[in-house]
Every structure is written in C-alpha cells, then in structure tokens.
Amino acid sequence: MPTDGTPTDAMPTDGTPTDALLDRFLTALGPLRPVAVWAHGSLAGGDYQEGRSDLDLIAVLDGPLTARTIWRLATLHARLRTAPLAPLLHCSYLTPDTLEDPARRHLTWAHEELFRRPVTPVTRRELHTFGRVLHGEAPTALLPPVPDRELAAFVVRDQRDFWRPAVADARLWTRDVWVDLGLITFARASVTAREGRLISKREALELLPGLGAPTEVVDDVHGRRYGRAKPRSGAWAARRARLTRAYLGPAIDALVASSG
C-alpha cells in the first residue's frame, strides 16, 4: 500500500487477511467507479494491529449517492460480512461536490450498518499527512487542507462536549473500549492542541504516564493492544473504571481551560 500519496489503481498484497479483505472490497467497489479510495487511522499511520485495529477507509464516488447507489453499497458490505476482519472495515462515502465541509455528514458503513457521520478535521489531517492511496487520486488533490487552529479547536471541543460528559456515566468505564479510547484520545488531543500535530496510539500510551495517568491502567491498555493481556477480575474492572474517571475528568477540564 503506497504511503507517499502516489495514485494507484491496484494495491499489492502479501497474503494477509487485511490485504485479502481490502482487495475484495476494492474489486466489489469497482463498478461504482470510485474517484479515489484512501486509508487513514492506524492502517495508514503505521500502528495497525491486525485483528484489533479498525480498517478506516474513505471512498470518493463519481456522482450523487442515489437510492440505488446506497442499495448497492449496502449489498456490497452485506456480501463481505463473512470475510475475515470484515466487522472491522469502516468506510465513509463522499462525492467530489461534498468534500469541503467538515461538518457535513456522509454515508458511512461502520459497526456493520449504514449511517451518516462527518469526516472530521482529524481524519482530514490524517489523510493529508499520511493517508494511503488504495485507488485513484491522492487526498491532497481533492481535500482542502485543515488549518492548525481548526484542528486544535475540534479536538478540544470533542473532549469538552463528548468525552467530559461521558466521564460522568460510570457504567461505560467498566468496558475495555471506553478505557482504551478515553485515555488514548485524551493524550492525542493534548498533543494536537498544544503542538498542532497528530500522534499514533502507541505514542499516546507512551505519553500518558507523563501526563499523570494511572500507570497500572496504562499498562493494562498497552497489554491488551500490543501483548497478551492478563486475565482480570470484575473487581479490577471496577477499580480501573474509578481510576480512569478520576483521572480523565480533571485532566479534560484542565485541557479545555488551558485552550481558552
């Protein structure tokens, strides 16, 4: 998969389940004549963990997304359901005339269903910085750049409006996904707001102890993402939830305050 923004009509494979799924997806998408297909997130950024990481994609289709096109996309994804890793494949569908507005909601396949969500300033900056071209035009040829101020404002707003209220819901934080994403997203937002750059999930985990996060919780996240996680009791899940919430609430408040 090219990393230098060079357009390509075919993605080389090395026989992994990830490559096999992407090849099947690109082949199935071909009749819809995509202008471009890009990878972002861990798949493009060098921190991809097969079987754990999502396969985050953007497809730019040539023409309006009519009812028939939406039906064809739903059918395409339904036919991929049984393929290895298929539940992890997420794709947002744009057209050339809907690329510019970062607040616009685009048809998206994720979590095994179709719905609409924006292609955020973070995703857009990822595409400009290290997006992988799986087919067609490069992101820089189609997507407008994201100014540093807009990117910083978005990550702070996301912490304030989504993550801070979520901290108050204790039920969420016994689940691995909330602990993992809550801590990692906070660390990444902190660096982006302060320095205007994006960091990987691995870098975020390395930074979290220095940001005051509880070390035993960070070690737990790291073990599940990069190594063999040790079996844990329900008592640990409850303790981990308390530690995470006690850290994230004040930490998010401080980030928002420091960002004005």
Secondary structure by P-SEA (a helix, b strand, c coil): cccccccccbbbbcccaaaaaaaaaaaaaccccccbbbbcccccccccccccccccbbbbbcccccaaaaaaaaaaaaaaccccccccbbbbbbccccccccccccccccccbbbbbcccaaaaaaaacbbbbccccccccccccccaaaaaaaaaaaaaccaaaaaacccccccaaaaaaaaaaaaaaaaaaaccccccaaaaaaacccccccaaaaaaaaaaaccccccccaaaaaaaaaaaaacaaaaaaaaaaaac
